[in-house]
């Protein structure tokens, strides 16, 4: 019997299958330090235990996206080791903060399958849940990936495309227990702009840019134990390039959005996301956001703001798709999410 794992191919997935992913991982303060070394992340809630305590939390959590990357990385050997591309996200919910010392593991359920017309690849939908050491869910999301077939003669499964919510309602969002922004310190947070200062339809140019480095991407992908071949093996793609992990682009864009959205502190919902075009080392990532919606929450001093975050490689602002409905070549990421902000 072969001892090594070549990864799953499209024909290996079964609808309804539940996959327990290896291996659990305990996160510590080093996770935060490395995350902040890789990205210009400066949101105060994730930088200061004192600021977090003044906001009603037990301490400063691990950045929401760092927790996402840890859980996501657990799933890669079983879901996307042989993926051509990660296609999208939906119904993402951050259910409770992750703190240094927590141990995270991941479980996924296959909820959709569709073979592509070329017969060489197929799309797999999974719902992944990240759990802590007390088996409490900390986050949940759906993603879909295009995966190669190994046996081109393997019969196509019945097509099942899951019915996913186009957006999460404000009532779907989990507000961390005790969160209270009524005494929020805007000076320490870095910007004076509060929930009431943003208008639906407003476009924010985040101004700054960061050139993607191969070395930093390799550190990030290894940090989260993402073993997808397209990120490591230059022979895996016909063009001989290593594809930058999509989560690296997400975190870079989120960090850049601090300039203009410093008070969008906690990510609590992911409505949808697309890696519109591939990202490679040497490209300079810039970002812009548009306010899509706003909602009140039951937490004291806390409002929810729905944002579309767009990362680009050409510095354009406010331009997303062409007349044909397809993403413009300079668009790298289109992310629709809910964040919590002081009112």
N, C-alpha and C positions, 0 to 999 in steps of 0.2 A: 504493500500500500504506500502511495506517495505521501511523504511527510510534509511537503510544502503546499502552500495555498496559492493557486494561480488567480484567485478571485472569481467571483460569480460572473456569468454571462447572462444575456437576456433570457435565454431558455431555461435558466436555473431558478427563476422566481415563480412563486405560486401565489395567487390571490388569497389574501387572508393569512398568509404566513407571518408569524411573529418571530422576530430575530432578536436575541439577547446579544449585545455587542461586548466584546472584550476591549480593553481591560479597564476596570474602575480607576479613577485618577483623583488623588487628593491635591487640591489647589492650595497654594500658600501665597504669602506676600511676594514671593519671587515672580509669580504669575503677573501680578500688577506691575511690578518693576519692569519686566520684560515687555509687557504690553505698552507701557508708557515710553519705553525706549524705542519701540518699533514705530509708534504713531505719535503725532503731536496731540495726544489726548490730555485735556486739561479740565474736564468738567469737575467741579469742586466736590460733588457728592462722592466721587470715586477717587479723590485725591486726599481727603482729609477725614480722619475719624471724628474730629471735633465738629466739623461742618455737618457730617452725617448724623451725629448724635443730636445736634441742634435741630435737625430736620426730623427727629423722631425715630431714627433707626439705631440699632445696637452698635453700629460702627460703619465704616466705609465698606461697601460691598465690592466684590470683584466686578469690573466693568461688564455690563450686560453682554456686549459682543464677545468679550473674552470667554464668558460662560458659554455662550452660543458656540464659539469655536471649539471649546473642549468637547462639548457634546457632539457636535458635528464630526469632529475628528474620529470619535469612537466608531461612527457609522461607516466610514469610508471603506475599510477592508471588506465589508459585507454588502455595501450598496453601490459604491462608485469606483472601485478599484480599476475596472475596465471601462469606465465611462468615457464617452466622447466629450460630453459637456454636461454641466449642471444647468438645467434650463430655467428653473423658477422656484418660488416659495409662495406659501399662502398659509393663512390661519396660524400665524406664529404668535404665541402668548408667553410672556415672561410671568411666571406664576408666583415666584418668591425670590428674594435676593439670594445670591450665593456669596458666602463669606469665606475668608481665608480659614483653612482647616476643614472645609466641606469636601466630601468625596463624591464625585459625580460618576454616574454610569448612564448608559443609553439603551433604550429598547425601541425597535421599529416594527411597524406593521405594514405589509404590502397592501395598498388600497386601490391600486390601478395598474393596468398593463395594456400596452398598445404597440404592436409591431409596426415599424415603419414600412412604407410602400416598397423601399429598395430591398427588403428582406434581409438586410445585413445588420440592422440595429433595431432597437425598440426603446420605448419610453416606460420607465418604472416610476410609479408614485408611491411614496412611503410617508407614513406619519410617525415621527420620532418624538419620543418623550425622554427628557433628561431627568434623572432622579438623584436625590442626595442620599446620604448615609442612613437617613431615617425613612427611606423609600417615599419621601415626599416629592411630587413633581415640581421641578423648578422652571422648566420651560417645555413647550410643545410646539411643533411646527410640521408642516407638510412641505416636502420638496419633490421635484421630479427630475430625473436624469435620463439622458440618452446613453444606452449601454450597448456595446457590441455583442453580436451573436458569435459563438464559437462554431456551432454546427449550423451552417446555412440551411440545411435540410430539415432542421427541427421544426415541427409544426407550430404555426402561430397560435398563441392563446386567444381565447375569446377576448374581444376588446372591452375593457371596462375603464372608463374615464370618470374619476370621482367628481361629485358635485361639490364644489368648494365655494365658500363664501367669498364674494368679490372684495368685501371689506369687513373688518370687525366693527361691530357697534361699540359705542362707549361702554355699554353695560357688559360687554365681553371682557373688558380690561380688568386685570387683577391689580388693585392698588396695594402696595406693601403695607402690612399692618403697622400702624403707628405713624405713618408718613404724615408730616405736618409742615407746611411751608408758611404758616402764618407769621413766623418770626424770621423769615428768610433774609439772609445778608447779601444784598445785591452787590455791594462793593467787593466782598470776598469772592463772589461768584464770577466777577469779571465784566458784567454788563448790566445796565439798568433796565433792559427790556423785559417786560412781564407779559403774561398771557393776553391781557387786554390790549397790548400794544400791537399785536399781530392781526392782520385782516386776511380773511379767506381770499385767495387769488394773488396775494402778495408774493413777489419773486425776490429772493435774497441771493445775491452774488457773494460767495464766501471768499473771494479775492485770492486767497493764497493757493499755492501749488506745491506738490512734492513729486520729484522724479523717482520712479520706481527702480529700486536696486535689486539685482539678482540675489545678492547675499542676504539682504533683509528678508526677502520673500522666502528664501530657503530656511532661515532661522524661524520665521513665523510658521511655516508649514510643518517643520519638524517639531516645533514647540507643541502644536496641537495634534501631533501624531497623524497628520493627514498623509496617507500613503498612496494617493492617486498617482498613477504612473505619468499622467500628462504634466505633473508638476515637477517631477524629478528626472525622468528619463528622456533625454533629448532625441533618442531614436524612436520614441513612441509616436511622434507627429511627423507627417511628411515634410514639413518645413524645417524640421530640426530644431525647433524652439521649445523651450519649457513654458507652459502656460502658467501665468500668475494665478494663484489660488484666488477664487472670487471673494472669499472672506477677507483677504488682504486688501482688496479694493474697497469692500464695504467699510472696514475699519478705518482705512485712510480717509475715505470720503466723510465718514461720521466725525472723525477728528478735525478735519478741515472745516466742518460746519460749525465748530465752536465760534468762529468769527461771524457773528450774526445770530447765533442760536446757543449762546453759552448757558442759558437758563433752561434749555430743553434737556433736563437732567437725566431722566430715566426712560429708557426704551421699554415699553410694555406691550406693544403689539406690532406685528408684521403682517400687513394686508397683502402684500405681493412684492415680488422682486424679479428682476431679469438681468442677467449678465448679457447685455445687448451685443457687445463685440468683445473679442478676446483682448486681453491685456498682456503685454510682454515687457520685460525689463527695458528701461530706457525711455519709456513713455512718461510724460509728466501729467499727473492727475490733478485736476481742479474740480470744483464742485459748486453747485447751486441748488437751492431748494425753492419749493413753492408751497404755500400753506393751502391745504386741501379742505380742512375742516377744524372745528373747535368744539369742545364739549366740557361741561362741568363734571366734577366728580364729587363723591360724598366726603372726601378727605379735606381737612381744614387747609385752606389756602392753596389747594392743588387743582390745576386745570389740565385738561388733556388737549393736545394739539396734534393734528394729523398732518404729516409732512411728506412731500415727495422729494427725495434726495437723489440728485443726478450727478454722476461722476463722468467727466469728459477727458479726452486726451487732446482736444484742440482748443480748450479755453472758452468755448461758446457758452452763452448763457440764455436760457429760455427756449432753446431749440432742442426738440426731442426726436420727432419723426418727420419723414418727408411726405410728399403728396401721396406716395404709394402706401402710406401707413407703416412703413418699416423704419426701424431706428436708423438715425443718421450715423455715418461711419465713425464720427468722433465720440459717440455715446458709449461709455463702458458699462454703466450701471444705472438702473432705474429702480429705486427702492421706495416703497410706500409704507410708512410706519407711523405708529402713535407714540408720543412721548409725554412725559409729565412735566409741568412747568408751574412756577408760582403765579398766582393770580394777582 
